[in-house]
Amino acid sequence: MKTKFLLILFCIAFTVAHAQTRRRRTTTKKKPVVTQQAPPPSTALSAQPPVDTTKRTAISPPKPFDRPLDGYYKKSDILNAKPIPYPNIREADVSFAKRIWREFDVRDKMNTYMTSPKMRLIDVLLTAINNGELTAYDATPDAKYDPDGDSFAHPLTPAQAMAKLVDSSVVEKQDINGNSKRSKVAGILNPDSVVKFQIKEDWIFDRQRSVFEPRIIGIAPMTKPSTGGSFATDYQPAFWVYFPDARPILATKEVVNHNSDATGLSYDDIFMKRLFASYIVKQSNDKDDRIKDYAQGVDRLYESDRIKKSMMDWELNLWQY
């Protein structure tokens, strides 16, 4: 009896405890999860420390430009070339001498390399004159001191030398009063307009070395000046350049060859080896006559060839026994 009573109390206590636990679970509320929001942009920026603008960051210098080699080998020989000096000639060893003036046209088939845009002959001379490396001399004849205008007597400034190649034109202008006034206006130099050059040289026989050879003294670009609105019939030297002074410059200027780019020939080599086509326009004589003064038309070429042949025959006659 006592055991049954205890069992009933135990069941009642278990039922009450279970009911209270269940009621507590239903009445308990779940706490919400609070997420931390990021501050607004203005608040975030204001929270950062101020930037000191007085301090400048060091900027690394730019890397120097390293130009690549234009090709697979560097042409340094022509840039450092020097002209081969002439052998010394004593006056006592000169048994024959003849002064020759000759002209060559760059439009000739053999002389077209002188008109290449990469290395024109006139560009080489004008660049050296403008840089002060060469001196141009006036080619205007002086009846008293320089009858031919090629004795290198009157030096010119670079501006004066350029003006000799550019032809000026007369333009009429009107002033505020309506009066006409003439003024000279200089044209623009076109390098392609210089198509002829003149050379002055001495043919000398050196009996010490038994050599009959030419020595170029001067070279002059030629222009066709205008007289009263019409152009003259003949080309005239614009100015003269002393050839021995020009040789160190010409020796470093490579000639453009249409056959091969590896010839290595300079303008100095061209003139020393006579690799150009030309014709004689004058030889030294007692009357100081030019060929065109006593020959006309095709007879000029015949006279030029006759003079050339006479000099060659003089040399050949030395070796006849």
C-alpha positions in Angstrom: 0.0 0.0 0.0 2.8 2.3 0.9 4.6 1.5 -2.3 1.6 2.3 -4.5 1.2 5.6 -2.7 4.9 6.6 -3.4 4.6 5.6 -7.0 1.5 7.8 -7.4 3.4 10.8 -5.9 6.3 10.2 -8.1 4.1 10.3 -11.3 2.3 13.5 -10.1 5.7 15.2 -9.4 7.0 14.2 -12.8 3.9 15.4 -14.6 4.1 18.8 -12.9 7.8 19.3 -13.6 7.3 18.3 -17.2 4.5 20.8 -17.6 6.5 23.7 -16.1 9.5 22.9 -18.4 7.2 23.0 -21.4 5.6 26.2 -20.4 9.0 27.9 -19.8 10.1 26.9 -23.4 7.1 28.4 -25.0 7.3 31.7 -23.1 11.0 32.3 -23.7 11.6 34.7 -26.6 14.6 34.5 -28.9 16.9 37.5 -28.8 17.4 39.1 -32.2 20.9 39.1 -33.8 22.3 42.6 -34.1 24.7 43.1 -37.1 27.3 45.9 -37.0 26.8 48.3 -39.9 29.7 50.1 -41.7 29.9 53.8 -41.0 28.9 56.1 -43.8 31.7 57.3 -46.3 32.0 60.7 -44.8 32.4 59.2 -41.3 35.0 56.7 -42.6 37.0 59.5 -44.3 36.8 61.7 -41.3 38.1 58.9 -39.2 41.3 58.7 -41.3 44.2 60.8 -40.3 44.8 64.0 -42.4 47.3 63.6 -45.3 50.4 65.8 -45.1 50.5 67.6 -48.5 53.8 69.3 -47.7 55.7 66.1 -48.1 56.3 65.1 -51.7 57.1 61.6 -52.7 60.4 61.2 -54.6 59.8 60.5 -58.3 62.3 58.2 -59.9 64.0 59.7 -63.0 62.8 58.3 -66.4 64.9 55.6 -67.9 67.2 56.9 -70.7 66.1 56.0 -74.2 68.2 53.2 -75.6 67.9 53.4 -79.4 68.0 50.0 -81.1 70.6 49.4 -83.8 69.2 50.0 -87.2 70.6 46.9 -88.8 72.8 43.9 -87.8 76.2 45.8 -87.8 77.2 49.3 -87.1 78.9 51.3 -89.9 81.6 52.9 -87.9 84.4 52.9 -90.5 82.8 55.5 -92.7 82.0 57.8 -89.7 85.6 57.7 -88.5 87.3 57.8 -91.9 90.0 60.3 -92.7 91.1 61.4 -96.1 94.4 59.9 -97.4 96.8 62.9 -97.6 98.4 63.8 -101.0 102.0 63.1 -101.5 104.1 66.2 -101.2 105.2 67.8 -104.5 108.2 70.0 -104.8 108.1 72.8 -107.4 111.4 71.5 -108.8 109.8 68.1 -109.5 106.9 69.5 -111.5 107.9 69.2 -115.2 104.4 69.8 -116.6 101.2 71.4 -115.2 97.9 72.3 -116.8 94.9 73.9 -115.1 91.5 72.5 -116.2 87.9 73.6 -115.4 85.3 70.9 -115.9 81.6 70.5 -115.2 79.4 67.6 -114.3 75.7 67.2 -114.3 74.0 65.2 -111.5 71.3 64.2 -113.9 73.8 62.2 -115.8 73.3 58.4 -115.5 76.7 57.9 -113.9 76.2 60.8 -111.4 72.6 60.0 -110.2 74.0 58.9 -106.8 74.7 62.6 -106.0 71.0 63.4 -106.1 69.9 60.7 -103.6 67.7 62.2 -100.8 69.7 60.2 -98.3 72.9 62.0 -99.1 72.9 64.8 -101.7 76.1 66.4 -102.5 74.6 69.9 -102.2 73.2 69.0 -98.8 76.6 67.9 -97.6 78.2 71.2 -98.6 75.5 73.4 -97.3 75.3 71.6 -94.0 79.0 72.0 -93.5 78.9 75.7 -94.4 76.0 76.4 -92.1 77.8 74.6 -89.2 80.9 76.7 -89.8 83.0 73.7 -90.9 83.5 75.0 -94.4 84.0 78.5 -95.9 82.2 79.6 -99.0 84.0 82.0 -101.3 82.5 84.6 -103.6 82.4 83.5 -107.3 81.8 87.0 -108.7 84.6 88.0 -111.1 86.8 90.9 -110.2 88.5 92.4 -113.3 91.5 93.6 -111.3 92.2 91.0 -108.6 90.1 87.9 -109.5 89.1 87.9 -113.2 87.7 84.3 -113.0 86.1 84.6 -109.6 87.6 81.3 -108.4 90.7 82.4 -106.5 89.1 82.1 -103.0 89.7 85.8 -102.4 86.4 86.9 -100.7 84.9 84.6 -98.1 81.1 84.7 -97.6 79.0 84.2 -94.5 76.6 81.2 -94.4 73.6 83.5 -95.0 75.3 85.1 -98.0 76.2 81.7 -99.4 72.6 80.6 -99.2 71.4 83.7 -100.8 73.7 82.9 -103.8 71.7 79.8 -104.4 68.3 81.3 -104.1 67.1 83.6 -106.9 65.3 86.8 -105.7 62.3 88.2 -107.6 61.1 91.8 -107.8 57.6 92.4 -106.4 55.6 95.6 -106.7 53.8 96.8 -103.5 51.7 99.8 -102.8 52.0 101.9 -99.7 49.2 103.7 -97.8 49.3 106.6 -100.2 48.8 104.3 -103.2 52.3 104.7 -104.5 53.9 101.6 -106.0 57.2 100.4 -104.6 59.4 97.6 -105.8 61.1 95.3 -103.4 63.1 92.1 -103.7 61.7 88.9 -102.2 64.0 85.9 -101.8 62.8 82.6 -102.9 63.0 79.2 -101.3 66.0 76.9 -101.9 65.2 73.7 -103.6 68.1 71.3 -103.4 66.9 69.5 -106.5 67.3 72.7 -108.5 71.1 72.5 -108.2 71.9 70.1 -111.0 75.4 71.2 -112.1 78.8 71.6 -110.4 82.1 73.0 -111.6 85.5 71.7 -110.6 88.8 73.5 -110.9 91.8 71.2 -110.9 95.5 71.0 -111.8 97.0 68.2 -113.8 100.6 67.8 -112.6 103.4 65.5 -113.7 105.7 64.7 -110.8 109.0 63.4 -112.2 110.1 62.4 -108.8 107.4 59.8 -108.7 106.8 59.6 -112.5 103.1 60.2 -111.9 100.7 62.3 -114.0 97.7 63.0 -111.7 95.0 65.6 -111.1 94.7 67.6 -107.9 91.2 69.1 -107.4 91.5 72.7 -106.0 87.9 73.8 -105.7 84.3 72.8 -106.3 81.3 75.1 -106.9 77.6 74.5 -107.2 76.1 76.2 -110.3 72.9 78.1 -110.7 71.1 79.8 -113.6 70.6 83.4 -112.5 67.8 85.5 -113.8 68.3 88.8 -115.5 65.4 91.2 -115.8 62.8 88.4 -115.3 64.3 86.0 -117.9 66.9 83.4 -117.1 70.4 83.5 -118.4 71.4 80.9 -121.0 74.4 79.5 -119.1 74.9 78.2 -115.6 77.2 80.2 -113.3 79.1 79.2 -110.2 77.2 80.4 -107.1 80.2 80.1 -104.7 83.4 78.2 -104.4 84.5 75.7 -101.8 88.2 75.0 -101.2 88.4 71.3 -101.9 91.3 70.4 -99.5 89.3 71.8 -96.6 86.2 69.8 -97.7 88.0 66.5 -97.9 87.7 65.6 -94.2 84.0 66.2 -94.4 83.4 64.4 -97.7 85.4 61.4 -96.3 82.7 60.8 -93.7 79.7 61.0 -96.0 78.8 57.7 -97.6 77.7 57.6 -101.2 74.4 55.8 -101.8 74.9 53.0 -104.4 72.0 51.4 -106.1 73.9 48.1 -106.6 75.0 47.4 -103.0 74.7 49.0 -99.6 78.1 47.7 -98.5 80.4 49.6 -100.9 81.7 51.9 -98.2 82.6 54.6 -100.8 82.6 58.2 -99.6 82.4 61.4 -101.6 86.1 61.8 -101.1 86.7 58.4 -102.7 84.4 59.3 -105.6 86.5 62.4 -106.5 89.9 60.8 -105.8 89.1 57.8 -107.9 87.3 59.9 -110.6 84.1 57.9 -110.4 82.0 60.6 -112.0 81.2 61.7 -115.6 82.3 65.2 -116.6 83.4 67.4 -119.5 86.0 70.1 -119.8 84.8 73.6 -120.2 88.1 75.5 -120.1 91.9 75.0 -120.0 94.5 77.5 -119.0 95.5 79.6 -122.0 97.1 83.0 -122.8 93.8 84.6 -123.8 91.8 83.2 -120.8 89.2 81.9 -123.2 86.6 79.4 -122.4 85.6 76.7 -124.9 82.2 78.4 -125.4 84.0 81.6 -126.4 85.3 80.0 -129.6 83.2 76.9 -130.2 79.4 76.5 -130.3 76.9 73.6 -130.3 78.3 70.1 -130.5 81.8 71.6 -131.3 82.1 72.2 -127.6 82.1 68.5 -126.8 84.5 67.8 -129.6 86.9 70.5 -128.2 86.5 69.0 -124.7 87.4 65.6 -125.9 90.4 67.0 -127.9 91.8 68.7 -124.8 91.3 65.5 -122.8 93.0 63.4 -125.5 95.9 65.8 -125.8 96.8 65.5 -122.1 96.6 61.7 -122.3 98.8 61.7 -125.4 101.3 63.9 -123.6 101.7 61.3 -120.9 101.8 58.4 -123.3 104.6 60.1 -125.3 106.8 60.1 -122.2 107.2 56.3 -122.4 108.0 56.0 -126.0 111.6 54.9 -126.8 
